Structures are given as structure tokens and as C-alpha cells.
Amino acid sequence: MTQSDPIFRLEGVTRRYGNLTALDGIDFGAEDNSYIALLGPSGSGKTSLLRVIAGFEAPDTGRIWFQGRDITDLPAHERGIGFVFQNFALFPHLTIFENVAFGLRNGATKVPDAEITDRVRASIDMVGLAGLEDRNPDQISGGQKQRVALARSLVMQPKLVLLDEPLGALDANLRERMQTELRTIRERLDVTFLHVTGSETEALAMGDRVAVLDAGRIVQYDTPDAIYDRPIISDVALFLNRFNLFEGTLKDGSFHGAFGAAPVSSVRANDSDVYAIRYDRTRIFDTDASDLPGPALPVRYLASEYLGSSIIFLFETADHKTVEVDHHLSLGEPRDLSVGQNYILSWDPAQAIVFGKEAAQ
Amino acid sequence: MSAAIGKRQKATTFQLLAPGVVWMILFLVAPIMMIVYVSFWTQTTFAINSTLTLDSWRNFFASEAYVGALWTTIRLWLIVLTLTFLIGYPAALYVGLLVKSKTVATVLLVLCVIPFWTSFLIRVLAWRPMLGKEGAINIILQKVGLIDTPIEVLLFSELSVIIGMTQIYVVFMVGPIAFMLGRIDRNIIEAARDLGAGFGRIFWKIIFPLSLPGVVVGAIFVSVMVLGEFATSGALSGRKVNLLGNIIVTQVGSLKWAMASVVGVILTILLGIVVAGFLRIVDLKREI
């Protein structure tokens, strides 16, 4: 199989709970042997999507294809798709070894005992838990449970593993280490990971490609840098949490908002007129500055957050909207700001992304 | 400093424990010791004196009726225990696991408890018009034409005692099992499905082992109550079934304190063995 053959494909998958539409006609195909991050805010339907693919829930309409086969009506235990739960869902009464061996012992195909032992040991080795085989799940740490859950899925040699916010229950330090490890493990095996997350940094860092889910629909499916640099609609820019978004009106090639009028070179189709400028492209000026690179947004300084490599400055506009400026410390020392003082924010209009109801181009 | 704190904590622990310990000594340990002691007293027809003797113990094991009652008690206990498990487990599985809504599960559990609103004796006696020679079951079976003559074995037999006890005690099996089943993380079951296990495998490898503490607690409840039973067999067996409990009642009734104590001690030892045996199956302290 080449990289571009879809390992699984969704065709118009819809799932409703009463009046709530969790999945709204999703069409989606995932490349074989790749790491796909599925990014969505809570309530966007990402867990529903995983559960439908795994077979824990049936879609109301639509078909699901896996390895060229229609599996829509196949029960979960016959699909051969791995699932890693957010709370790990280890079997509390079984040892680590028996947890990992469960699928081999209890699956439809009989696996000889010697092969079970070999495969379980190899799988436990791969996630770096050798020596803990005889422990019980309540005798290991959260990070180790995560690895057991992963080993338990991978020992079945699935072609697709669904990970439901797998790093959500881990602390920040461990999360970063597991990010790298998940990628390394996946690259060693011929398997596709579909990793659901609500964290935009996690999605952009981990995915070969990122699918952005919003209100039960996949709104953008692209490489992380494309998503980051060219969000297709304003909602995607909002999830990325890297853009100041302004409402306003787009008319005759210029955008009118809280910052006055700014020239617009290109416009992306969107439900409403939105002007987006990245935090790290927004700069701070005194109120009497005369060398502004573009539009002038009058703001009041609120607070700052020190992040080590950069500082986030928080401002408030006249209509009480919070605006953020990300100042990377490699660009030099930040200027001293006094809380409550007024400043002007400005930016190069060419670096803004404009979304409009009437897409000009 | 820390030694002083340790000392004070020890004193507090002791003070907190004292009322319970005193209570247990006065009303549990002392009476049991007394029963053991009395079982060695000398019983004459109309009097009892504290000269120690093994006579009552010898009489118990020499009498076919008494030893027979011991075996009947054990046999009925095993049958009722098995039946309450076989009937109770599926009910608990439905209430604790298969019913998705917590409200419906609670309502169903309350329904199980509703019979307890009537007195124990009424619940037992209510089986008489059901099982009797001219009782509801015989009438229906005759009307339907399945039988010509009434089935007499239904009432005043071991069968009626078993039916009565099973009906009364099954709820003590359902409750603890349903509770344990309700605590199982649904993700665990889905994880097992995802790993390729069908329903049977999931039940035997995941659900049943995880519900075992509930089964053990339920079994202990049922055992303790059935082994000490005398009322159900008294009311439904027509005096044909004698359990250890019935012997104690008649012996006390005829002021044979020594023999009543012997049976009491045997019953207590039997209960001790049964409960200890069940507790060996699971480590309840870890589960609850």
C-alpha cells in the first residue's frame, strides 16, 4: 500500500442523540501508516466519532470503510481496530501481563500459548515496561497505565488505533515525553494512529496531518503548518488559540473594525466577517507613536504571563474584549508596561488573515 | 515531641474503640462463652446444675434425629444458596449492568425490597394458600388441565421450605451483586470488546470476576440467615423438616438448656467455618 491509500473512510456519517446532532454527515479518509490528530473543542463530536469508528455506537446514516471493507454493521469485537481510552480502562483484577494478553487469549482466533508469551513480552518491552509484568494496575503510575493501555492495543497488531485524549490524564511533563514516544512507537509499526485531542498544541505537534472538527463536521484536514498558517475558517483560527480575532465589516477591499479600517488583499469564505492577526505578529506602541506599521487598536494593559521563551501580554479593548500579544524573548527585552495604562496595538496588514461572507478571491 | 503525639493518638484510638469493644464483650463474647459453658452442664429431667459433663454432647452425636437435623440444615442451606445465586445473579446483572438509567436501576432495587414492608411471618405464611392442596398453583394447573389430582408435595415438604426461603432471601443476594456490577467502569467492558472478546468471554473473564466480592457478601448474608432459620421450616414444612434452629426452639421450650446450648455451639461453629470459607475467596477489605 502506498502512503495515500485510505486505511479507513467515512461516508456521510451522521449520529444524533435526541435533538443533538453529534456528527453531521462526515466524509473523511485517513492515509495508511500515518499519525492523524483530530482536533476539536469539547462538544464538537470527537469522542462520538471515535466510538462510531470503533463500533461502540452505530451511525444513524452513512457507511464506514476499513481496509477496503464496509464495516458499518460489524460488531466492535470483530473490527480489529485498537482503542486507547482516556482513563486507560485497564482490567483491575488482572496483572499487567494478563491485561496485555487479554485480546490474544480471548479473541476469535486461537493463539498458541508460546506465541502469546512472546508477543506480550515484545509489546511490553516496546512501551518500556519490562519487569512490571506481574504488577496489578493499581500498583503502577498513570504514565505506566497509559503504556499498558497502548501495549494492550498494539499486541493485537491492528492497522488502526484510536486514541481518545490519551494524554489528558497525565501531567504536563509526562505528556511531552509520551508525545514523542507515541510518535516513535507508531513509526516503528505499520499502523495508523487517530489521536483525538482538545489541545491545539498537542494536535499540531503530533499529527502528520490534523483534522479540525467543529459542530459535528470536519472543517479542515491538512498538515499542521498549513492549519497553523492558513486556517480555512475563523472557527479554526479560534481553536488554534494563536490569533486575535476581530469582528467587523468587509467592504470595498478594506476591513472596518475596532482598529479602524485596514486594507485587505485576500479573503477566505466564512459565515461572518472576521479579521485575524497572530499573537506574535501583533506589536505594542505608545499612544502617541507615529510610526505604526498598519491599523491602530487602542487598548488598556491588563497583565502579562511569563512563559520562559516568550511573554504573553494581555490587553483589553474599549468593548472589553481581551487581546493577546506574544513577545518572543529572542527578539529582545520586552518594553516595560504599566497596568491600566493605554497603548496602541498595531501590525503589518499583509500578515493578517481575513475571513468574509463575500470571498473576494 | 512525635512520641507525645503518637501517645495521644493511641489514647484517642482507644477511647474511640472502647464503647464498641465493651458492647461486643457484654452482648456477644460473654453470651457465647456462656453458651459454650452451659453446653457442658449436667441436665436432669427438671433441673440443670453446673457440674461439668460431656453427656449433652454425647447425646447429640448419638441421636440420629439431631445429626440428621445437622445434615438437613447443611443440605437445605446449600440448595437455597445455589438457588438464590442462580435466580439472583441474572436479576442483579440486569439491574446493575444492563439497565443504563440510574433512576430505573434504583426503582428496580426498591421493588426488590418492597416485600419487606410486610412482616416476615406473613411473607412465609402467604405461601400456604399458594402451595396448598387446594392452593392457587394446584387450582390453576387443574383448570388448565395439566394435572388431574392436586400435587400434594408442594406444601408441608422440604420443597415448600426451599421455595419459601429462596423467595425471602434472594434479595440479599441481588443487592450486593448489583452494587458491585454497578461499580464496573463501562470503558473496561468496551475495551474488552475492542480487543475482540465476545459477550460470553467478557462475562466470564471480566464481569463475573469483578462482581465476585458482591457474590461473596450476598452468600454470607444468605448463609447466616438460612443456617439459623427455624420459622420458615416451622411454618411450611408441617414439622417434617427439622433444622438446627428448630431443635434449639423445642429444646429451649422444654427447658433443656444444655442440649439447646450444644446445638447453639455447633451452629455457631458451622457459621464460623462458612463465613471464613467465603472470606478466603476474595479480599473484601481491598474491594470495599
HADDOCK unambig.tbl for C-alpha pairs under 7 A between the chains (distance, minus, plus):
assign (segid A and resid 76 and name CA) (segid B and resid 193 and name CA) 6.12 0.50 0.50
assign (segid A and resid 76 and name CA) (segid B and resid 194 and name CA) 5.72 0.50 0.50
assign (segid A and resid 77 and name CA) (segid B and resid 193 and name CA) 4.74 0.50 0.50
assign (segid A and resid 77 and name CA) (segid B and resid 194 and name CA) 5.05 0.50 0.50
assign (segid A and resid 77 and name CA) (segid B and resid 195 and name CA) 6.32 0.50 0.50
assign (segid A and resid 77 and name CA) (segid B and resid 196 and name CA) 3.93 0.50 0.50
assign (segid A and resid 77 and name CA) (segid B and resid 197 and name CA) 5.83 0.50 0.50
assign (segid A and resid 77 and name CA) (segid B and resid 198 and name CA) 6.47 0.50 0.50
assign (segid A and resid 78 and name CA) (segid B and resid 196 and name CA) 5.98 0.50 0.50
assign (segid A and resid 80 and name CA) (segid B and resid 196 and name CA) 6.99 0.50 0.50
assign (segid A and resid 81 and name CA) (segid B and resid 194 and name CA) 6.90 0.50 0.50
assign (segid A and resid 82 and name CA) (segid B and resid 194 and name CA) 6.45 0.50 0.50
assign (segid A and resid 83 and name CA) (segid B and resid 194 and name CA) 6.59 0.50 0.50
assign (segid A and resid 89 and name CA) (segid B and resid 187 and name CA) 5.60 0.50 0.50
assign (segid A and resid 89 and name CA) (segid B and resid 188 and name CA) 4.79 0.50 0.50
assign (segid A and resid 89 and name CA) (segid B and resid 191 and name CA) 6.68 0.50 0.50
assign (segid A and resid 90 and name CA) (segid B and resid 188 and name CA) 6.46 0.50 0.50
assign (segid A and resid 91 and name CA) (segid B and resid 188 and name CA) 6.39 0.50 0.50
assign (segid A and resid 103 and name CA) (segid B and resid 195 and name CA) 4.61 0.50 0.50
assign (segid A and resid 103 and name CA) (segid B and resid 196 and name CA) 5.98 0.50 0.50
assign (segid A and resid 103 and name CA) (segid B and resid 197 and name CA) 6.84 0.50 0.50
assign (segid A and resid 106 and name CA) (segid B and resid 196 and name CA) 6.92 0.50 0.50
assign (segid A and resid 106 and name CA) (segid B and resid 197 and name CA) 5.30 0.50 0.50
assign (segid A and resid 106 and name CA) (segid B and resid 201 and name CA) 6.47 0.50 0.50
assign (segid A and resid 107 and name CA) (segid B and resid 195 and name CA) 6.86 0.50 0.50
assign (segid A and resid 107 and name CA) (segid B and resid 196 and name CA) 4.62 0.50 0.50
assign (segid A and resid 107 and name CA) (segid B and resid 197 and name CA) 5.03 0.50 0.50
assign (segid A and resid 108 and name CA) (segid B and resid 196 and name CA) 6.59 0.50 0.50
